[in-house]
Structure formats: structure tokens, C-alpha cells
Amino acid sequence: MDLNREHLRSMIYYDFKFGLTEQLSLQRLQLALEDSAPSRATIFRWFAEFKRGKINLKDDQRTGAPQKQ
């Protein structure tokens, strides 16, 4: 199963709401997902966003040219 960014953010958000620390979330996701786990920086960044009240798990809209596929 391929996990997209929204799936990973949902897992990080669950850990945040459950009361885990960033470090415990990182360890849990690395144990479960191994090489597919998000990076330490990603987990810490999203914890910071959740602490600021941002709970939208989707990517923000961007202006400019669409991404190439």
C-alpha cells in the first residue's frame, strides 16, 4: 500500500492528539513504516503546525505553473 502525504499527516496528527511527543511519534512511525516513514523534520514541522492550530491535512493551494507529471 502506498501512503500519500495526507495519510502520513493523519498519522502524525493522531500521535499529536494522543499526546505523544515528536520523538515518540518519529520512533513509532519508523518502527511501523521503516523506509516509508516521514523524516524527523517533517514530523517536527507538522507538530508545530498542529500546535499553532492548523489541522488541515491537505496540501495548501499554490499559485504558479502546475506541477509536471
MIBA-697296 format. One record per atom (N, C-alpha, C, O, CB): chain; x, y, z. Coordinates in Angstrom, 1 decimal. Glycine has a CB too. Layout:
+--------+--------+--------+--------+
: chaine :     px :     py :     pz :
+--------+--------+--------+--------+
:      A :      X :      Y :      Z :
...
+--------+--------+--------+--------+
END
This chain:
+--------+--------+--------+--------+
: chaine :     px :     py :     pz :
+--------+--------+--------+--------+
:      A :    0.8 :   -1.2 :    0.0 :
:      A :    0.0 :    0.0 :    0.0 :
:      A :    0.9 :    1.2 :    0.0 :
:      A :    1.8 :    1.4 :    0.8 :
:      A :   -1.0 :    0.0 :    1.2 :
:      A :    0.6 :    2.1 :   -0.9 :
:      A :    1.3 :    3.4 :   -1.0 :
:      A :    0.6 :    4.4 :   -0.1 :
:      A :   -0.6 :    4.6 :   -0.3 :
:      A :    1.5 :    3.9 :   -2.4 :
:      A :    1.4 :    5.1 :    0.7 :
:      A :    0.8 :    6.1 :    1.6 :
:      A :    1.2 :    7.5 :    1.0 :
:      A :    2.3 :    7.8 :    0.7 :
:      A :    1.4 :    6.0 :    3.0 :
:      A :    0.2 :    8.3 :    0.9 :
:      A :    0.5 :    9.7 :    0.4 :
:      A :    0.7 :   10.6 :    1.6 :
:      A :    0.6 :   10.2 :    2.7 :
:      A :   -0.7 :   10.2 :   -0.5 :
:      A :    1.0 :   11.9 :    1.3 :
:      A :    1.3 :   12.8 :    2.3 :
:      A :    0.1 :   13.0 :    3.3 :
:      A :    0.3 :   13.2 :    4.5 :
:      A :    1.7 :   14.2 :    1.7 :
:      A :   -1.1 :   13.0 :    2.7 :
:      A :   -2.3 :   13.2 :    3.6 :
:      A :   -2.4 :   12.0 :    4.6 :
:      A :   -2.8 :   12.3 :    5.7 :
:      A :   -3.5 :   13.3 :    2.7 :
:      A :   -2.1 :   10.8 :    4.2 :
:      A :   -2.2 :    9.7 :    5.1 :
:      A :   -1.1 :    9.9 :    6.2 :
:      A :   -1.4 :    9.7 :    7.4 :
:      A :   -1.9 :    8.4 :    4.3 :
:      A :    0.1 :   10.2 :    5.8 :
:      A :    1.1 :   10.4 :    6.8 :
:      A :    0.8 :   11.5 :    7.8 :
:      A :    1.0 :   11.4 :    9.0 :
:      A :    2.5 :   10.7 :    6.1 :
:      A :    0.3 :   12.6 :    7.3 :
:      A :   -0.1 :   13.7 :    8.2 :
:      A :   -1.2 :   13.3 :    9.1 :
:      A :   -1.2 :   13.7 :   10.3 :
:      A :   -0.6 :   14.9 :    7.3 :
:      A :   -2.1 :   12.4 :    8.7 :
:      A :   -3.2 :   11.9 :    9.5 :
:      A :   -2.6 :   11.1 :   10.7 :
:      A :   -3.0 :   11.2 :   11.8 :
:      A :   -4.2 :   11.1 :    8.7 :
:      A :   -1.6 :   10.3 :   10.4 :
:      A :   -0.9 :    9.5 :   11.4 :
:      A :   -0.2 :   10.4 :   12.4 :
:      A :   -0.2 :   10.2 :   13.6 :
:      A :    0.1 :    8.5 :   10.8 :
:      A :    0.5 :   11.4 :   11.9 :
:      A :    1.2 :   12.4 :   12.8 :
:      A :    0.2 :   13.1 :   13.6 :
:      A :    0.4 :   13.3 :   14.8 :
:      A :    2.0 :   13.4 :   11.9 :
:      A :   -0.9 :   13.5 :   13.0 :
:      A :   -2.0 :   14.2 :   13.8 :
:      A :   -2.6 :   13.4 :   14.9 :
:      A :   -2.8 :   13.8 :   16.0 :
:      A :   -3.1 :   14.7 :   12.8 :
:      A :   -2.8 :   12.1 :   14.6 :
:      A :   -3.2 :   11.1 :   15.6 :
:      A :   -2.3 :   11.1 :   16.8 :
:      A :   -2.7 :   11.2 :   17.9 :
:      A :   -3.4 :    9.7 :   15.0 :
:      A :   -1.0 :   11.0 :   16.5 :
:      A :    0.0 :   11.0 :   17.6 :
:      A :    0.0 :   12.2 :   18.4 :
:      A :    0.1 :   12.2 :   19.6 :
:      A :    1.4 :   10.7 :   17.0 :
:      A :   -0.2 :   13.4 :   17.7 :
:      A :   -0.3 :   14.7 :   18.4 :
:      A :   -1.5 :   14.7 :   19.3 :
:      A :   -1.3 :   15.1 :   20.5 :
:      A :   -0.3 :   15.8 :   17.3 :
:      A :   -2.6 :   14.3 :   18.8 :
:      A :   -3.8 :   14.3 :   19.6 :
:      A :   -3.8 :   13.3 :   20.8 :
:      A :   -4.3 :   13.6 :   21.8 :
:      A :   -5.0 :   14.1 :   18.7 :
:      A :   -3.1 :   12.2 :   20.5 :
:      A :   -2.9 :   11.2 :   21.6 :
:      A :   -2.0 :   11.6 :   22.7 :
:      A :   -2.0 :   11.1 :   23.8 :
:      A :   -2.4 :    9.9 :   20.9 :
:      A :   -1.2 :   12.7 :   22.4 :
:      A :   -0.3 :   13.2 :   23.4 :
:      A :    1.1 :   12.7 :   23.3 :
:      A :    1.9 :   12.9 :   24.3 :
:      A :   -0.8 :   12.9 :   24.8 :
:      A :    1.5 :   12.1 :   22.2 :
:      A :    2.8 :   11.6 :   22.1 :
:      A :    3.7 :   12.8 :   21.8 :
:      A :    3.2 :   13.9 :   21.3 :
:      A :    3.0 :   10.6 :   20.9 :
:      A :    5.0 :   12.7 :   22.1 :
:      A :    5.9 :   13.8 :   21.7 :
:      A :    6.4 :   13.6 :   20.3 :
:      A :    6.1 :   12.5 :   19.7 :
:      A :    7.2 :   13.7 :   22.7 :
:      A :    7.0 :   14.5 :   19.7 :
:      A :    7.5 :   14.4 :   18.4 :
:      A :    8.5 :   13.2 :   18.2 :
:      A :    8.4 :   12.5 :   17.3 :
:      A :    8.2 :   15.7 :   17.9 :
:      A :    9.3 :   13.1 :   19.2 :
:      A :   10.3 :   12.0 :   19.2 :
:      A :    9.6 :   10.6 :   19.3 :
:      A :   10.0 :    9.7 :   18.5 :
:      A :   11.3 :   12.1 :   20.4 :
:      A :    8.6 :   10.5 :   20.1 :
:      A :    7.9 :    9.2 :   20.2 :
:      A :    7.1 :    8.9 :   18.9 :
:      A :    7.0 :    7.8 :   18.5 :
:      A :    6.9 :    9.2 :   21.4 :
:      A :    6.6 :    9.9 :   18.3 :
:      A :    5.9 :    9.8 :   17.0 :
:      A :    6.8 :    9.3 :   16.0 :
:      A :    6.5 :    8.4 :   15.2 :
:      A :    5.2 :   11.1 :   16.6 :
:      A :    8.0 :    9.9 :   15.9 :
:      A :    9.0 :    9.5 :   15.0 :
:      A :    9.4 :    8.0 :   15.2 :
:      A :    9.5 :    7.3 :   14.2 :
:      A :   10.3 :   10.4 :   15.1 :
:      A :    9.6 :    7.6 :   16.4 :
:      A :   10.0 :    6.3 :   16.6 :
:      A :    8.9 :    5.3 :   16.3 :
:      A :    9.2 :    4.2 :   15.7 :
:      A :   10.4 :    6.1 :   18.1 :
:      A :    7.7 :    5.6 :   16.6 :
:      A :    6.5 :    4.8 :   16.3 :
:      A :    6.4 :    4.6 :   14.7 :
:      A :    6.2 :    3.5 :   14.2 :
:      A :    5.2 :    5.3 :   16.9 :
:      A :    6.5 :    5.7 :   14.0 :
:      A :    6.3 :    5.7 :   12.6 :
:      A :    7.5 :    5.0 :   11.9 :
:      A :    7.3 :    4.2 :   10.9 :
:      A :    6.1 :    7.1 :   12.0 :
:      A :    8.7 :    5.1 :   12.4 :
:      A :    9.8 :    4.4 :   11.8 :
:      A :    9.7 :    2.9 :   12.1 :
:      A :   10.1 :    2.1 :   11.2 :
:      A :   11.2 :    4.9 :   12.5 :
:      A :    9.2 :    2.5 :   13.2 :
:      A :    9.0 :    1.1 :   13.5 :
:      A :    8.0 :    0.5 :   12.6 :
:      A :    8.2 :   -0.6 :   12.1 :
:      A :    8.6 :    0.9 :   15.0 :
:      A :    6.9 :    1.2 :   12.4 :
:      A :    5.8 :    0.7 :   11.6 :
:      A :    6.1 :    0.8 :   10.1 :
:      A :    5.7 :   -0.1 :    9.4 :
:      A :    4.5 :    1.5 :   11.9 :
:      A :    6.7 :    1.9 :    9.7 :
:      A :    6.8 :    2.1 :    8.2 :
:      A :    8.2 :    2.0 :    7.6 :
:      A :    8.3 :    1.9 :    6.4 :
:      A :    6.3 :    3.5 :    7.9 :
:      A :    9.1 :    1.8 :    8.5 :
:      A :   10.5 :    1.6 :    8.1 :
:      A :   11.0 :    2.7 :    7.1 :
:      A :   10.9 :    3.9 :    7.5 :
:      A :   10.7 :    0.2 :    7.5 :
:      A :   11.4 :    2.4 :    5.9 :
:      A :   11.9 :    3.3 :    5.0 :
:      A :   10.8 :    4.3 :    4.4 :
:      A :   11.2 :    5.3 :    3.9 :
:      A :   12.5 :    2.6 :    3.8 :
:      A :    9.6 :    4.0 :    4.6 :
:      A :    8.5 :    4.9 :    4.1 :
:      A :    8.1 :    5.9 :    5.2 :
:      A :    7.2 :    6.7 :    4.9 :
:      A :    7.3 :    4.0 :    3.8 :
:      A :    8.7 :    5.9 :    6.3 :
:      A :    8.3 :    6.8 :    7.4 :
:      A :    8.8 :    8.2 :    7.0 :
:      A :    9.8 :    8.4 :    6.3 :
:      A :    9.0 :    6.4 :    8.7 :
:      A :    8.0 :    9.2 :    7.4 :
:      A :    8.4 :   10.6 :    7.2 :
:      A :    9.6 :   11.0 :    8.0 :
:      A :   10.0 :   10.3 :    9.0 :
:      A :    7.2 :   11.6 :    7.6 :
:      A :   10.3 :   12.0 :    7.5 :
:      A :   11.6 :   12.4 :    8.2 :
:      A :   11.3 :   13.0 :    9.5 :
:      A :   10.2 :   13.4 :    9.8 :
:      A :   12.4 :   13.3 :    7.3 :
:      A :   12.4 :   13.1 :   10.3 :
:      A :   12.3 :   13.8 :   11.6 :
:      A :   11.8 :   15.2 :   11.4 :
:      A :   10.9 :   15.7 :   12.1 :
:      A :   13.6 :   13.8 :   12.3 :
:      A :   12.4 :   15.9 :   10.4 :
:      A :   12.0 :   17.3 :   10.2 :
:      A :   10.5 :   17.4 :    9.8 :
:      A :    9.9 :   18.4 :   10.3 :
:      A :   12.8 :   17.9 :    9.0 :
:      A :   10.0 :   16.5 :    9.1 :
:      A :    8.6 :   16.6 :    8.7 :
:      A :    7.7 :   16.4 :    9.9 :
:      A :    6.7 :   17.2 :   10.1 :
:      A :    8.3 :   15.5 :    7.7 :
:      A :    8.0 :   15.4 :   10.7 :
:      A :    7.2 :   15.2 :   11.9 :
:      A :    7.3 :   16.4 :   12.9 :
:      A :    6.2 :   16.9 :   13.4 :
:      A :    7.7 :   14.0 :   12.7 :
:      A :    8.4 :   17.0 :   13.1 :
:      A :    8.5 :   18.1 :   14.0 :
:      A :    7.8 :   19.4 :   13.4 :
:      A :    7.2 :   20.1 :   14.1 :
:      A :   10.0 :   18.5 :   14.2 :
:      A :    7.9 :   19.5 :   12.0 :
:      A :    7.2 :   20.6 :   11.4 :
:      A :    5.7 :   20.5 :   11.5 :
:      A :    5.0 :   21.5 :   11.8 :
:      A :    7.6 :   20.7 :    9.9 :
:      A :    5.2 :   19.3 :   11.3 :
:      A :    3.7 :   19.2 :   11.5 :
:      A :    3.3 :   19.3 :   12.9 :
:      A :    2.2 :   19.8 :   13.1 :
:      A :    3.3 :   17.8 :   10.9 :
:      A :    4.0 :   18.8 :   13.9 :
:      A :    3.7 :   19.0 :   15.3 :
:      A :    3.6 :   20.5 :   15.5 :
:      A :    2.6 :   21.0 :   16.2 :
:      A :    4.7 :   18.3 :   16.2 :
:      A :    4.5 :   21.3 :   15.0 :
:      A :    4.5 :   22.7 :   15.2 :
:      A :    3.2 :   23.4 :   14.6 :
:      A :    2.6 :   24.3 :   15.2 :
:      A :    5.8 :   23.4 :   14.6 :
:      A :    2.9 :   22.9 :   13.4 :
:      A :    1.7 :   23.4 :   12.7 :
:      A :    0.4 :   23.1 :   13.6 :
:      A :   -0.4 :   23.9 :   13.8 :
:      A :    1.5 :   22.8 :   11.3 :
:      A :    0.3 :   21.8 :   14.1 :
:      A :   -0.8 :   21.5 :   14.9 :
:      A :   -0.9 :   22.3 :   16.2 :
:      A :   -2.0 :   22.6 :   16.6 :
:      A :   -0.7 :   20.0 :   15.2 :
:      A :    0.3 :   22.6 :   16.8 :
:      A :    0.3 :   23.4 :   18.0 :
:      A :   -0.2 :   24.8 :   17.7 :
:      A :   -0.8 :   25.5 :   18.6 :
:      A :    1.7 :   23.5 :   18.6 :
:      A :    0.0 :   25.3 :   16.5 :
:      A :   -0.5 :   26.6 :   16.1 :
:      A :   -1.9 :   26.6 :   15.7 :
:      A :   -2.5 :   27.6 :   15.4 :
:      A :    0.4 :   27.2 :   14.9 :
:      A :   -2.5 :   25.4 :   15.7 :
:      A :   -4.0 :   25.3 :   15.4 :
:      A :   -4.3 :   24.9 :   13.9 :
:      A :   -5.5 :   24.8 :   13.6 :
:      A :   -4.6 :   26.6 :   15.6 :
:      A :   -3.3 :   24.7 :   13.1 :
:      A :   -3.6 :   24.2 :   11.7 :
:      A :   -3.9 :   22.7 :   11.8 :
:      A :   -3.0 :   21.9 :   12.2 :
:      A :   -2.3 :   24.5 :   10.8 :
:      A :   -5.1 :   22.4 :   11.3 :
:      A :   -5.4 :   21.0 :   11.3 :
:      A :   -5.8 :   20.5 :    9.9 :
:      A :   -6.3 :   19.4 :    9.8 :
:      A :   -6.5 :   20.7 :   12.3 :
:      A :   -5.7 :   21.3 :    8.9 :
:      A :   -6.0 :   20.9 :    7.5 :
:      A :   -4.9 :   20.0 :    7.1 :
:      A :   -3.7 :   20.4 :    7.0 :
:      A :   -6.1 :   22.2 :    6.6 :
:      A :   -5.2 :   18.8 :    6.8 :
:      A :   -4.2 :   17.8 :    6.4 :
:      A :   -3.9 :   17.8 :    5.0 :
:      A :   -3.0 :   17.0 :    4.5 :
:      A :   -4.6 :   16.4 :    6.9 :
:      A :   -4.6 :   18.5 :    4.2 :
:      A :   -4.3 :   18.6 :    2.7 :
:      A :   -3.3 :   19.6 :    2.4 :
:      A :   -3.0 :   20.5 :    3.2 :
:      A :   -5.6 :   18.9 :    2.0 :
:      A :   -2.6 :   19.5 :    1.2 :
:      A :   -1.6 :   20.4 :    0.8 :
:      A :   -2.3 :   21.8 :    0.6 :
:      A :   -3.5 :   21.8 :    0.1 :
:      A :   -0.9 :   19.9 :   -0.5 :
:      A :   -1.6 :   22.8 :    0.9 :
:      A :   -2.1 :   24.2 :    0.6 :
:      A :   -2.1 :   24.4 :   -0.9 :
:      A :   -1.2 :   23.9 :   -1.6 :
:      A :   -1.3 :   25.3 :    1.4 :
:      A :   -3.1 :   25.2 :   -1.4 :
:      A :   -3.1 :   25.6 :   -2.8 :
:      A :   -1.9 :   26.5 :   -3.1 :
:      A :   -1.4 :   27.3 :   -2.3 :
:      A :   -4.4 :   26.4 :   -3.1 :
:      A :   -1.3 :   26.3 :   -4.2 :
:      A :   -0.1 :   27.0 :   -4.6 :
:      A :   -0.5 :   27.8 :   -5.9 :
:      A :   -1.2 :   27.3 :   -6.8 :
:      A :    1.1 :   26.1 :   -4.8 :
:      A :    0.1 :   28.9 :   -6.1 :
:      A :    0.0 :   29.7 :   -7.3 :
:      A :    1.1 :   29.3 :   -8.2 :
:      A :    2.1 :   28.9 :   -7.8 :
:      A :   -0.1 :   31.2 :   -7.1 :
:      A :    0.9 :   29.6 :   -9.5 :
:      A :    2.0 :   29.4 :  -10.5 :
:      A :    1.7 :   28.2 :  -11.4 :
:      A :    0.6 :   27.7 :  -11.4 :
:      A :    3.3 :   29.1 :   -9.7 :
:      A :    2.7 :   27.8 :  -12.1 :
:      A :    2.5 :   26.7 :  -13.1 :
:      A :    2.2 :   25.4 :  -12.4 :
:      A :    2.7 :   25.1 :  -11.3 :
:      A :    3.8 :   26.6 :  -14.0 :
:      A :    1.4 :   24.6 :  -13.0 :
:      A :    1.1 :   23.3 :  -12.4 :
:      A :    2.3 :   22.4 :  -12.4 :
:      A :    3.2 :   22.6 :  -13.3 :
:      A :   -0.1 :   22.6 :  -13.1 :
:      A :    2.4 :   21.4 :  -11.5 :
:      A :    3.5 :   20.5 :  -11.5 :
:      A :    3.4 :   19.6 :  -12.7 :
:      A :    2.4 :   19.2 :  -13.2 :
:      A :    3.5 :   19.7 :  -10.2 :
:      A :    4.6 :   19.2 :  -13.2 :
:      A :    4.7 :   18.3 :  -14.3 :
:      A :    4.5 :   16.9 :  -13.7 :
:      A :    4.9 :   16.6 :  -12.6 :
:      A :    6.1 :   18.4 :  -15.0 :
:      A :    3.9 :   16.0 :  -14.5 :
:      A :    3.7 :   14.7 :  -14.0 :
:      A :    4.6 :   13.7 :  -14.7 :
:      A :    4.5 :   12.5 :  -14.4 :
:      A :    2.2 :   14.3 :  -14.3 :
+--------+--------+--------+--------+
END
